[in-house]
């Protein structure tokens, strides 16, 4: 990591999340990044975010990861978006085999 990147990282420390929403088990998936997971998922659930998630009813939080550095979170989001669908499903099912909506479990 370069000196400049280290300096930028120190200025961008906080709590960031990558998350996966699903329309249903093995349904349509959406991958995003945010610094406020509860608020962001609520916006998706209530169709306050126009676009893909509201159009395809992708509202169930089925997976998330927490990061302290926004650059790490964005890099992870970009990597996962490039994955094959089967790999994304495997990632979800490792920690959430029932595809439960994790939104009600969140206490961030």
Secondary structure, DSSP 4 states (H G I P E B T S, - for coil): --HHHHHHHHHTEEEEEEEEEESSTT--EEEEEES-HHHHHHHHHTT-STTHHHHTT--EEEEEEEEEEHHHHHHHHHHHHHS-HHHHHHHHHHH-TT---GGGG---
